[in-house]
Amino acid sequence: MRPFIPKRHEAMAFGFLLSGLMSLLISGISSAMTAGIAHPGFPGIWMKSWLIAWAVAFPVVLAVTPLVRQILKRLVKGE
């Protein structure tokens, strides 16, 4: 697969993928704990909760990234 995202969009693409994968995993765990994996509607419940979670997580990741970078600058030693 050839790269197709311009470098200037790398941070946004990172946030998009990170928020998507994290919300997928967390919503799956939460849905399994609530409804149970054996529930006949589990896949639909999981996908609905994932899409809602992702819609919240993506802008949050973009908004808090600068703050997290500032905090890390204070915590991480230079080499």
HELIX and SHEET records of a PDB file:
HELIX    1   1 LYS A    7  HIS A    9  5                                   3    
HELIX    2   2 GLU A   10  ALA A   35  1                                  26    
HELIX    3   3 PHE A   42  LEU A   75  1                                  34    
END                                                                             
